[in-house]
Amino acid sequence: MPTVNTPCKEEPGLLVPLISLDACEGKGPCVDVCPYDVLAMSPISDEQFRELSFIGKLKTRVHGREKAYVLHEDQCHACGLCVTACPERAIKLIRKK
């Protein structure tokens, strides 16, 4: 596990990132800043693309149909770095159900 100088608020997996695919522009700073490799960039599926709003579809096309995804939610320590790094404010931390 990596050494992190950011105070983590929770045990791993209690809170997880929730990403709004409509708001995410796929720029990737959230992926780069996460010390636990919780997030990854990936192309959006055709089904997910169809579910986006008109504005969400425009943003997605402009940014190459890439979106941030939660890859390892069980590794999230709720440090909030991804939330603050996202320029679109597309990420929030929620309690895992």
N, C-alpha and C positions, 0 to 999 in steps of 0.2 A: 504494500500500500504506500502511496506517495506521501512525502512529508509536506504539510501545508501550513503556511503562516496565517491563514485566515481562520478566525474562530468559527468552528462549525457548531450549529445550534442543536442538532439532533443526532441520534444514533442513525446509522445507515438504513435507508428504506422507510423511515416513518413518514417523511414528507417526500414528494416526488414532483418533478417539473411537469407542468401541463402546458403544452405549446398550442397556441391558436394557429392553425394552418392558414386561416384567412389573413392573419396579420404578419406571419413570418415571411420575410423576403429572401431567406436563404443566404444571408451574407456570412454567417458562420462565426461571429465573435463569441457566441455562447459556447460553441464546441471548443474553441481555442482556449478559453479561460477556465474551463472545468478541470480541476485537478484530479478528478476521479473517473474521467472518461465516461460520464453518464450519457452524454449526447453525441450524436453523429449526424452528418449530412447525408442525404439520400434523395434520389429522384422521387417525386410524388407519383403515385399510381394514377391511372386514368380514372378509376372509381373515386378516389379522393379528390381529384381535380374537378370532376363533375359536381361534387358537393360544395365546392367553394362558391362564395358570393362573386358577383361580377367583378368587383374591385380585387378580390382575392385572386381571381383568375388572371387579371391583368398583371398584378404584381408577380405572380408565379411565372407567367410567360416571359416577362422582362428579365427575371433573374434565373432563367434556364431550368425552370421546373424543379429546382432543388429546395428542400426544406430541412429544417432541423428536426430530429426525432429523438425520443428517449430510447436509448439503447440498453442501458443497465440501471434501471430505476432502483434496484436494490442497493446500489452503490452511492446513491445521493445522500450527502451529509447535511443538506439544507443550508449551505454556506451563503446561497443567494448570489453568487458571482454571475451565474448565467442570467439571472433576472436583471441585474444591473448592467450587464454587457449588451443586452438585446436593444438595439436602437429603435425597434418597432414596438417595444413593450409587449411582445407576444408570449412571454413566459411568466407563469406564476407558480409558486409552490403550493401544493395542496396536500392534505393529509391522505395517505394511502388508504384505500377502502379495503 
